Amino acid sequence: MSFDDETRRVTNERAQLRVPQVELLVVHGPSRGARVRVEGTKATIGSSAACTLRVTDPAVSRMHCGLEVDEDALVLRDLGSTNGTFVGELRVRDVVVLPGAVVRIGDSAFRIEVEGHARAVPLSARESFGELVGTSLAMRAVYATLERVAGTDSTVLVTGETGTGKDVVARALHAESPRRRGPFVPVDCGAIPENLIESELFGHVRGAFTGAVQSRKGAFEEAHGGTLFLDEIGEMPLSMQPKLLRAIESRAVRRVGASTLTPVDVRIVAATHRTLARSVNEGTFREDLFYRLAVVEVELPPLRARRGDVTLLANRFFRKIAPPNTRLSSDVLGQLEARSWPGNVRELRNHVERAVAMGELRDEAAPPSVASPPRSFVPEGLESLVPLSLPLKEAREKWTEAFESIYVRAMLAETHGNVTRAAERAGVSRRFLQRTLARLGLGRDDPDE
């Protein structure tokens, strides 16, 4: 037997990830001496009692920053704090830190300590979970979590960038659960007008409001015995959040206009592309609702972090729509693997479908002379700012953030960093510009103070 015959792909056979054992120690401030061990792969630091490390400092936000422990990196992220997160003299938004780094938050500081031995994070042996497909370590870690929670009634919060497949996770959890024979009811919280969302969730009785000509069940009652999927939960109006929390806690709903409660038996799966911890700090999402939803939190990795999965997914999408007996060439697959895919799996799927329809992809069974791709109607270079693969709402948000970043940088450059003069030129208050800088991760010490 040759050496090649004996070679195996060890990566996909690994049953565990080995990640550092991390402890957080407060070295300065009112909570000096407080120490916690990071049990999972994520930790939150802030003044909330629900954080992994609680720092009782009035200058520290409720959910100030977060730490992610990876196999070969420690990633520190500011969660939209009021006063910022600092490593040394630098204010950071998203940064890889080294063991022993001291992080300053408010009037306090904590040190990230790494012990000598690593701990194991289990991986699933699966290569798919329901409609989820991927053999990367990142996805197998997700499968391991889904396997453990699928058979329970625990509430699950699915997070991740737009296009990573959060709705697919919800359907897969339902299909793998004891509730699979019950209904699966999705609700897009961002697509329902604020004045109708209570009726959509809880239902209404006849005559409850103008146009209510008959009684109607809400999504909670429709999902009785099954799963209720609250998509884009981060868009839920603040006024509606206490009622949602009450319904989840009591497992009963009151229809609009009714005087009695109706018991419901549902499993809640919620999803959002927003960082809810940041929304908590901004006051647009209730902290108690966040922790009630995040009983189990599943974060889907972006496609750029799923090494090898692009080829697997592209071939899968191609086979569904391409002519029989054709396949993608190695050159095409290499080009697809090289892209960053900011729109993630949804962008990849749309790209393959569009390219096949327009004759832009070359497959190994196709004749060499295929009609040239049609001229794009998007000016060259603009597609980097206009994420055409995303739905309109998410694309508009990313466009707005990119525009704001470019605009405020230009204003500061023209005024040589003078925030007051930049605010005057932009026609906004100085405080508004400071908040915008902080939100965009461009916070700085003002030279004009």
Secondary structure, 3 states (H helix, E strand, C coil): CCHHHHCCCHHHHCCEEEEEEEEEEEEECCCCCCEEECCCCEEEEECCCCCCEECCCCCCCCCCEEEEECCCCEEEEECCCCCCEEECCEEECEEEECCCCEEEECCEEEEEEEEEEEEEEECCCCCEECCEECCCHHHHHHHHHHHHHHCCCCCEEEECCCCCCHHHHHHHHHHCCCCCCCCEEEEECCCCCCCCHHHHHHCECCCCCCCCCCCECCHHHHCCCCEEEEECHHHCCHHHHHHHHHHHHHCEECCECCCCCEECCCEEEEEECCCHHHHHHHCCCCHHHHHHHCCEEEECCCHHHCCCHHHHHHHHHHHHHCCCCCCECHHHHHHHHHCCCCCHHHHHHHHHHHHHHHCCCCECCCCCCCCCCCCCCCCCCHHHCCCCCCCHHHHHHHHHHHHHHHHHHHHHHHCCCCHHHHHHHHCCCHHHHHHHHHHCCCCCCCCCC
